[in-house]
Amino acid sequence: MAKVSYIQISPELAPIYFKGLRSADRFQYSRVVRNTNLLSRSLRKSIPQRSLMPICSTIWAAQSAEQKLAWKNAAHESGLTAWQLFLKDYALRQTYGLSGLATPTLLHQAAVGNIHIEAPASNLKIRQDHPASYYVSRKITGTRSMYAPVLIAEKFGLPLNLRVNYSSNLEAVGPNPVAKLYARIWYAYQGQDLYYDLLIPFDLVSDWVQRSVSVSYLVSYVIGYTLFFECADVRGDLYFDNLVCEHSGFNWARDNHCDQIAQGFTKAFYQVPSHWVAESAPPGADYDSIYKDF
């Protein structure tokens, strides 16, 4: 196979070249491959038949003004338009084999985070690190699906506001059952490394509800913090969505709408930390984003 390191295309040949070829990997093992946008007539004809958008458009048009307003209010919580949330929710329902339509709510939208614990496990602990600087995967504006690693400098400044919507169906199986979300803040005082836990405890059994807590003052200099979800001496399910970890005027929680809480990054994105990392996950304990008909 012929390999080239650089080519220069004349202006008159550029349209023909890019019509049939494209660059494959932008970061590693760069190569030129066939442009998959060139589709046969039969394939082009079949694509609309497989798309959910025409069906969703018809269903959306039949919604009342009150229903569309409810979708609009729910979409505001997830940073989408009413139509975008409706389409996303309907597609997930089809993926999970659910019929009908969801009832929009302000407490959770589409996919939610799920911690599931079954025997023999009775505990699970996951964390999201927030050092002074780190990389995130961010969509490139003006593209359909192109992302790039971006370095983030998170300058910490109190107050820190922690908020989450959650639902739980847990059963105590030990002497000290607990389920909680907390931010462990690392700060220095008189030459000592000290820690402060900003804590939101969860009820073992609860319908969807919002909980929040904040801290506005700590002695001396804050170095950084880490977010934790922790369950101990319990089995069952904990669901959560719309996570807020706000300081300095921004919500710094990664994947705050819980679309892919178990997502990891590889190849050119290897320096991007996973959304959540299991610190303690014995056999029988797992976490992921799911869609559930609550």
FENLINHU-V984029 format. One record per residue. N is the residue number from 0. RES is the residue in one letter. PHI is phi as a letter, one per 20 degrees, with the letter a starting at -180 (NA if undefined). PSI is psi as a letter, one per 30 degrees, with the letter a starting at -180 (* if undefined). D_FIRST is the distance of its C-alpha to the first C-alpha in whole Angstrom. Layout:
N&RES&PHI&PSI&D_FIRST / N&RES&PHI&PSI&D_FIRST
//
This chain:
0&M&NA&k&0 / 1&A&f&k&4 / 2&K&c&k&6 / 3&V&c&l&10 / 4&S&d&f&13 / 5&Y&a&k&16 / 6&I&c&l&16 / 7&Q&d&k&20 / 8&I&d&k&21 / 9&S&f&l&24 / 10&P&g&e&26 / 11&E&f&f&27 / 12&L&e&f&23 / 13&A&g&e&23 / 14&P&g&e&24 / 15&I&f&e&22 / 16&Y&f&e&19 / 17&F&f&f&20 / 18&K&f&e&22 / 19&G&d&f&18 / 20&L&c&l&16 / 21&R&b&l&17 / 22&S&e&k&16 / 23&A&e&d&16 / 24&D&d&k&17 / 25&R&f&f&20 / 26&F&d&e&21 / 27&Q&c&k&18 / 28&Y&l&h&14 / 29&S&f&k&14 / 30&R&a&l&11 / 31&V&d&k&12 / 32&V&c&l&13 / 33&R&f&k&15 / 34&N&f&j&18 / 35&T&f&f&20 / 36&N&f&f&24 / 37&L&e&j&23 / 38&L&d&l&25 / 39&S&f&l&27 / 40&R&f&e&31 / 41&S&f&e&32 / 42&L&f&e&30 / 43&R&f&e&31 / 44&K&f&e&34 / 45&S&e&f&34 / 46&I&f&e&33 / 47&P&f&f&37 / 48&Q&f&f&38 / 49&R&e&f&37 / 50&S&f&k&38 / 51&L&e&f&41 / 52&M&f&e&42 / 53&P&f&e&44 / 54&I&f&e&46 / 55&C&f&e&46 / 56&S&f&e&47 / 57&T&f&e&50 / 58&I&f&e&51 / 59&W&f&e&51 / 60&A&f&f&53 / 61&A&e&f&56 / 62&Q&f&k&56 / 63&S&f&l&60 / 64&A&f&e&60 / 65&E&f&e&61 / 66&Q&f&e&58 / 67&K&f&e&56 / 68&L&f&e&58 / 69&A&f&e&57 / 70&W&f&e&54 / 71&K&f&e&54 / 72&N&f&e&56 / 73&A&f&e&53 / 74&A&f&e&50 / 75&H&f&e&52 / 76&E&f&f&52 / 77&S&d&g&48 / 78&G&m&g&47 / 79&L&c&l&46 / 80&T&e&l&48 / 81&A&g&e&50 / 82&W&f&e&47 / 83&Q&f&e&44 / 84&L&f&e&46 / 85&F&f&e&47 / 86&L&f&e&44 / 87&K&f&e&43 / 88&D&f&e&45 / 89&Y&f&e&45 / 90&A&f&e&42 / 91&L&f&e&42 / 92&R&f&e&45 / 93&Q&f&e&43 / 94&T&f&e&41 / 95&Y&e&g&43 / 96&G&m&h&45 / 97&L&d&k&48 / 98&S&e&l&50 / 99&G&m&a&52 / 100&L&c&l&52 / 101&A&f&l&53 / 102&T&e&j&56 / 103&P&f&k&54 / 104&T&b&l&56 / 105&L&f&f&56 / 106&L&e&f&55 / 107&H&b&k&52 / 108&Q&c&k&49 / 109&A&l&b&46 / 110&A&f&k&44 / 111&V&c&l&47 / 112&G&f&k&46 / 113&N&c&k&47 / 114&I&d&k&48 / 115&H&c&k&49 / 116&I&c&k&51 / 117&E&c&l&52 / 118&A&g&k&54 / 119&P&e&f&53 / 120&A&f&l&52 / 121&S&b&g&55 / 122&N&b&l&53 / 123&L&b&k&50 / 124&K&b&k&49 / 125&I&c&l&46 / 126&R&c&l&46 / 127&Q&c&j&44 / 128&D&f&k&44 / 129&H&c&i&45 / 130&P&f&a&45 / 131&A&f&e&46 / 132&S&b&k&42 / 133&Y&a&l&39 / 134&Y&e&k&36 / 135&V&c&l&36 / 136&S&e&j&33 / 137&R&c&k&34 / 138&K&f&k&33 / 139&I&e&k&32 / 140&T&g&k&35 / 141&G&n&f&34 / 142&T&d&l&31 / 143&R&f&e&31 / 144&S&b&h&29 / 145&M&e&k&28 / 146&Y&c&l&29 / 147&A&b&k&29 / 148&P&f&k&31 / 149&V&c&k&34 / 150&L&f&k&37 / 151&I&d&k&40 / 152&A&d&j&44 / 153&E&e&j&46 / 154&K&e&j&50 / 155&F&f&k&52 / 156&G&b&k&56 / 157&L&f&l&58 / 158&P&f&l&59 / 159&L&d&k&57 / 160&N&d&k&57 / 161&L&d&k&56 / 162&R&b&k&56 / 163&V&b&k&54 / 164&N&d&k&55 / 165&Y&b&l&55 / 166&S&c&k&56 / 167&S&b&k&57 / 168&N&b&i&58 / 169&L&d&l&58 / 170&E&c&k&61 / 171&A&f&k&62 / 172&V&c&g&62 / 173&G&b&l&63 / 174&P&f&f&66 / 175&N&c&i&64 / 176&P&f&k&62 / 177&V&b&k&60 / 178&A&b&k&57 / 179&K&b&l&57 / 180&L&d&k&54 / 181&Y&b&l&55 / 182&A&d&j&54 / 183&R&e&j&54 / 184&I&e&k&55 / 185&W&d&k&55 / 186&Y&c&l&57 / 187&A&d&k&59 / 188&Y&b&j&63 / 189&Q&l&h&65 / 190&G&m&g&62 / 191&Q&d&k&61 / 192&D&e&j&58 / 193&L&c&l&60 / 194&Y&c&k&58 / 195&Y&c&k&60 / 196&D&e&j&58 / 197&L&e&j&59 / 198&L&d&k&59 / 199&I&d&j&59 / 200&P&f&k&60 / 201&F&d&k&60 / 202&D&f&k&62 / 203&L&f&e&61 / 204&V&c&k&62 / 205&S&b&k&61 / 206&D&f&l&60 / 207&W&f&k&58 / 208&V&b&l&60 / 209&Q&d&k&59 / 210&R&c&k&60 / 211&S&b&l&60 / 212&V&b&l&61 / 213&S&b&l&61 / 214&V&c&k&62 / 215&S&d&f&63 / 216&Y&b&k&64 / 217&L&c&k&63 / 218&V&f&k&64 / 219&S&m&a&62 / 220&Y&e&k&59 / 221&V&e&k&56 / 222&I&e&e&53 / 223&G&r&a&51 / 224&Y&b&l&51 / 225&T&c&k&49 / 226&L&e&k&49 / 227&F&c&k&50 / 228&F&d&k&51 / 229&E&c&k&53 / 230&C&c&k&54 / 231&A&b&k&57 / 232&D&l&h&59 / 233&V&b&l&58 / 234&R&c&k&56 / 235&G&p&b&55 / 236&D&c&k&53 / 237&L&c&k&53 / 238&Y&d&k&51 / 239&F&b&l&51 / 240&D&b&l&50 / 241&N&l&h&50 / 242&L&f&k&50 / 243&V&c&k&51 / 244&C&c&j&51 / 245&E&d&k&53 / 246&H&b&l&54 / 247&S&l&g&54 / 248&G&n&g&54 / 249&F&c&l&50 / 250&N&e&j&49 / 251&W&e&f&47 / 252&A&f&k&46 / 253&R&e&k&42 / 254&D&l&h&42 / 255&N&f&f&45 / 256&H&e&g&45 / 257&C&l&h&44 / 258&D&f&e&41 / 259&Q&b&i&39 / 260&I&f&f&41 / 261&A&e&g&38 / 262&Q&f&k&35 / 263&G&d&l&33 / 264&F&c&k&30 / 265&T&c&a&27 / 266&K&l&b&24 / 267&A&f&f&25 / 268&F&d&g&28 / 269&Y&f&f&29 / 270&Q&e&f&32 / 271&V&e&k&33 / 272&P&f&k&36 / 273&S&f&l&37 / 274&H&g&e&39 / 275&W&c&k&42 / 276&V&d&k&41 / 277&A&f&j&43 / 278&E&e&e&46 / 279&S&b&j&47 / 280&A&b&i&46 / 281&P&f&l&48 / 282&P&g&k&47 / 283&G&o&f&48 / 284&A&d&k&48 / 285&D&b&l&45 / 286&Y&b&k&44 / 287&D&a&l&42 / 288&S&e&k&42 / 289&I&c&l&44 / 290&Y&d&k&46 / 291&K&c&k&49 / 292&D&e&i&52 / 293&F&f&*&55
//
